[in-house]
């Protein structure tokens, strides 16, 4: 298995919640339209009983990539929570694959944000997700965090 991180990717700084952190090291590089492309190397910890990436793991990566990117597009950055999300599983992912999350921001409303995420291995799209996220109100004393 090739464990190398492709050129241009750096560790994604946190803090994130413990569930998202359980995905393991996540990396970033600039993406299209001012977004971040997030990625990870698939390990055995990500597998289902069939030996492919678990669907819940794929959805967790897409959900986190959407929430983080939509939140960072606002000025000042805002935390977001998922309102709804739909996904199509298009192909499988196996151990050693470099899995990238590419986000497209569709609309930033006053309270709701809309986006799409493609999970890809190379040029092959393995999952297509779309989501609606709500801005989380925070007190003036609460710091902004990147936890999707």
C-alpha positions as CSV (number, residue, x, y, z in Angstrom):
1,X,0.0,0.0,0.0
2,X,1.3,3.4,-0.9
3,X,1.0,5.6,2.2
4,X,2.6,8.7,0.6
5,X,0.6,11.9,0.7
6,X,0.4,13.5,-2.7
7,X,2.2,16.7,-3.4
8,X,0.4,19.9,-2.4
9,X,-1.6,18.4,0.5
10,X,-0.9,19.4,4.1
11,X,-2.5,18.2,7.4
12,X,-6.0,19.8,7.9
13,X,-5.8,21.8,11.2
14,X,-8.5,21.3,13.8
15,X,-10.0,21.3,16.2
16,X,-12.7,18.9,15.0
17,X,-15.2,16.7,16.9
18,X,-14.1,13.2,18.1
19,X,-16.3,11.4,15.5
20,X,-14.7,13.3,12.5
21,X,-11.2,12.9,14.1
22,X,-11.8,9.1,14.1
23,X,-11.4,9.1,10.3
24,X,-7.6,9.5,10.9
25,X,-5.3,12.0,9.4
26,X,-7.1,14.3,7.0
27,X,-5.3,16.5,4.5
28,X,-6.1,19.6,2.6
29,X,-5.1,21.6,-0.4
30,X,-6.8,24.6,-2.2
31,X,-9.8,23.6,-4.2
32,X,-11.9,25.2,-6.8
33,X,-13.8,28.4,-6.0
34,X,-11.9,29.2,-2.8
35,X,-12.8,25.8,-1.2
36,X,-10.6,23.3,0.4
37,X,-10.1,19.8,-1.1
38,X,-9.9,17.4,1.8
39,X,-8.5,13.9,1.5
40,X,-7.4,10.8,3.3
41,X,-5.6,7.5,2.6
42,X,-8.1,4.6,3.0
43,X,-7.0,2.1,5.7
44,X,-8.5,-1.1,7.1
45,X,-10.1,1.0,9.8
46,X,-12.4,2.5,7.1
47,X,-13.7,-0.9,5.8
48,X,-17.0,-2.6,5.9
49,X,-17.4,-6.4,6.2
50,X,-17.1,-6.7,2.4
51,X,-13.6,-5.2,2.4
52,X,-14.6,-1.8,0.9
53,X,-15.0,1.7,2.4
54,X,-17.9,1.8,4.8
55,X,-20.8,3.9,3.5
56,X,-21.0,5.7,6.8
57,X,-17.3,6.6,6.6
58,X,-17.8,8.1,3.1
59,X,-20.9,10.1,4.3
60,X,-18.9,11.3,7.3
61,X,-16.1,12.6,5.1
62,X,-18.6,14.3,2.7
63,X,-20.6,15.8,5.6
64,X,-17.5,17.2,7.2
65,X,-16.1,18.6,4.0
66,X,-19.4,20.3,3.2
67,X,-19.9,21.8,6.7
68,X,-16.3,23.0,7.0
69,X,-16.2,24.5,3.5
70,X,-19.6,26.2,3.7
71,X,-18.7,27.6,7.1
72,X,-15.4,29.0,5.8
73,X,-17.1,30.7,2.9
74,X,-18.8,33.1,5.2
75,X,-17.3,36.3,6.6
76,X,-16.7,35.9,9.4
77,X,-16.5,32.1,9.3
78,X,-19.5,30.4,10.9
79,X,-20.2,27.0,12.3
80,X,-22.8,24.9,10.4
81,X,-24.9,21.8,11.3
82,X,-26.5,19.5,8.8
83,X,-30.2,20.0,8.0
84,X,-30.4,17.4,5.2
85,X,-28.1,15.4,3.1
86,X,-28.6,13.0,0.2
87,X,-26.0,10.8,-1.5
88,X,-25.5,8.4,-4.3
89,X,-22.9,5.7,-3.9
90,X,-21.4,5.3,-7.4
91,X,-18.3,3.1,-6.9
92,X,-16.3,1.3,-4.3
93,X,-13.1,2.4,-2.5
94,X,-10.4,0.0,-1.3
95,X,-7.5,0.1,1.1
96,X,-4.7,2.3,-0.1
97,X,-6.9,4.5,-2.3
98,X,-6.3,8.3,-1.9
99,X,-9.8,9.6,-1.4
100,X,-10.5,13.3,-2.1
101,X,-13.6,15.4,-1.2
102,X,-14.3,18.2,-3.7
103,X,-17.0,20.7,-2.6
104,X,-19.0,23.1,-4.7
105,X,-20.8,25.9,-2.8
106,X,-24.3,26.4,-4.4
107,X,-25.8,29.1,-2.2
108,X,-25.1,30.9,1.0
109,X,-28.4,32.3,2.4
110,X,-28.9,34.2,5.6
111,X,-29.5,31.1,7.7
112,X,-29.0,28.2,5.3
113,X,-26.1,27.1,3.1
114,X,-26.3,24.7,0.2
115,X,-23.5,22.6,-1.3
116,X,-22.4,19.5,-3.2
117,X,-19.6,17.2,-2.6
118,X,-17.9,14.7,-4.9
119,X,-15.7,12.0,-3.4
120,X,-13.1,10.9,-5.9
121,X,-10.3,8.4,-6.3
122,X,-8.3,10.0,-9.1
123,X,-10.9,11.0,-11.7
124,X,-13.4,8.3,-10.6
125,X,-16.3,9.7,-8.7
126,X,-17.3,7.2,-5.9
127,X,-19.9,9.3,-4.1
128,X,-22.0,12.3,-5.0
129,X,-23.7,14.2,-2.1
130,X,-25.7,17.3,-1.7
131,X,-26.5,19.0,1.6
132,X,-28.3,21.8,3.3
133,X,-26.7,23.2,6.4
134,X,-27.8,25.7,9.0
135,X,-25.7,28.5,10.5
136,X,-25.1,27.9,14.2
137,X,-25.7,31.0,16.3
138,X,-22.9,31.5,18.8
139,X,-22.3,33.8,21.7
140,X,-19.8,36.7,21.2
141,X,-17.4,35.0,23.7
142,X,-17.5,31.6,21.8
143,X,-14.5,31.2,19.4
144,X,-15.1,30.0,15.8
145,X,-14.0,26.4,15.3
146,X,-13.6,24.3,12.2
147,X,-15.7,21.3,13.2
148,X,-18.2,21.1,10.4
